[in-house]
Amino acid sequence: MRDTKLPIYWKRDLVVAGIVTIMPALTTAKTYPDTGKNAMADHPYIGMWVTEDGLVRHELLANNRYDEARGERQSVYQGRYRVTDNYIEYWDDTGFTADGEFIDDVLYHGGMVLYRQE
């Protein structure tokens, strides 16, 4: 039998045989709550993340907010985010949610691959 256990800090929706199961976040992993305008000023993921073609620019701000630009359109998506270890959750101001993961200083988010812009 294949081991399907995920790390307990992952909060993921799993679809198994057509049934949605929600795994709870059962961890005390270091998170960065929205506690002020510079809550994450020293976090290593703060800054601009860009797709290889430069069309999507995703800025993670120190106040737990993000601002995403696409093409020549600025601030297409804005909202708040939370980082837990290398996992990121987004809550857009319009109501939708998304998530992503940082692996080897690359952000995988919404089917996109974003690289840190120096």
C-alpha positions as CSV (number, residue, x, y, z in Angstrom):
1,M,0.0,0.0,0.0
2,R,1.3,3.4,-0.9
3,D,2.0,5.8,1.9
4,T,-0.2,8.9,1.3
5,K,0.5,10.8,4.5
6,L,1.2,14.4,3.9
7,P,3.2,16.6,6.4
8,I,0.7,17.7,9.0
9,Y,1.3,21.4,8.4
10,W,-0.1,21.2,4.9
11,K,-3.7,22.2,4.8
12,R,-4.9,20.7,1.5
13,D,-8.1,19.6,0.0
14,L,-7.8,16.1,-1.2
15,V,-10.1,14.5,-3.6
16,V,-10.2,10.8,-3.1
17,A,-12.7,8.7,-5.1
18,G,-14.9,11.8,-5.6
19,I,-15.0,12.7,-1.9
20,V,-13.4,15.9,-0.7
21,T,-11.5,15.5,2.6
22,I,-10.1,18.5,4.4
23,M,-6.9,17.9,6.3
24,P,-6.6,20.1,9.3
25,A,-3.6,22.2,10.1
26,L,-2.2,20.5,13.2
27,T,1.0,22.2,13.7
28,T,2.8,24.8,15.6
29,A,4.9,25.7,12.6
30,K,6.2,29.3,12.5
31,T,3.6,31.5,10.8
32,Y,3.6,35.2,10.2
33,P,0.2,36.6,11.1
34,D,-1.1,39.9,9.9
35,T,0.1,42.0,12.9
36,G,1.0,45.3,11.4
37,K,2.5,47.2,8.5
38,N,6.0,45.6,8.9
39,A,4.9,42.2,10.2
40,M,7.1,40.3,7.8
41,A,9.9,42.8,7.1
42,D,12.6,40.3,7.7
43,H,11.0,37.3,6.0
44,P,13.1,35.7,3.2
45,Y,10.1,35.5,0.8
46,I,9.3,39.2,0.8
47,G,9.8,40.9,-2.5
48,M,9.0,40.6,-6.2
49,W,8.4,37.2,-7.9
50,V,8.2,37.1,-11.7
51,T,7.4,34.5,-14.3
52,E,10.2,33.7,-16.8
53,D,8.6,35.7,-19.5
54,G,8.0,38.7,-17.1
55,L,4.3,38.9,-17.8
56,V,3.2,38.1,-14.2
57,R,4.8,40.0,-11.4
58,H,3.8,39.0,-7.9
59,E,5.0,41.3,-5.0
60,L,4.8,40.0,-1.5
61,L,4.7,43.0,0.8
62,A,6.0,43.1,4.4
63,N,2.5,43.9,5.8
64,N,1.1,40.5,4.7
65,R,-0.4,41.9,1.6
66,Y,0.4,41.0,-2.0
67,D,0.0,42.9,-5.3
68,E,0.0,41.1,-8.6
69,A,0.5,42.7,-12.0
70,R,-0.1,41.1,-15.4
71,G,1.4,42.4,-18.6
72,E,0.9,46.2,-18.6
73,R,-1.9,46.0,-16.1
74,Q,-0.8,47.0,-12.5
75,S,-2.5,45.7,-9.4
76,V,-4.7,43.2,-11.2
77,Y,-5.0,41.1,-8.0
78,Q,-4.5,42.3,-4.4
79,G,-5.1,40.7,-1.1
80,R,-3.5,39.2,2.0
81,Y,-1.3,36.1,2.4
82,R,0.1,33.9,5.1
83,V,3.3,31.9,4.9
84,T,3.8,28.7,6.9
85,D,7.2,27.2,6.4
86,N,7.4,27.0,2.6
87,Y,3.6,27.0,2.0
88,I,1.7,30.2,1.1
89,E,-2.0,30.8,1.3
90,Y,-3.7,33.8,-0.5
91,W,-7.0,35.5,0.1
92,D,-7.8,37.9,-2.7
93,D,-9.8,41.1,-1.9
94,T,-12.5,39.9,-4.4
95,G,-13.0,36.7,-2.4
96,F,-11.1,33.9,-4.1
97,T,-8.4,31.9,-2.5
98,A,-5.2,30.3,-3.8
99,D,-2.1,28.7,-2.5
100,G,1.5,28.0,-3.5
101,E,4.7,26.5,-2.4
102,F,8.3,27.7,-2.3
103,I,10.9,25.1,-3.4
104,D,14.5,25.9,-3.9
105,D,13.8,29.7,-4.0
106,V,11.1,29.2,-6.7
107,L,7.4,30.0,-6.1
108,Y,4.9,27.5,-7.6
109,H,1.5,29.2,-7.6
110,G,-1.7,28.8,-9.6
111,G,0.0,26.7,-12.3
112,M,2.8,29.3,-12.7
113,V,6.5,29.2,-11.9
114,L,7.8,32.5,-10.5
115,Y,11.4,33.4,-9.8
116,R,12.7,35.9,-7.3
117,Q,13.5,39.2,-9.0
118,E,16.7,40.7,-7.6
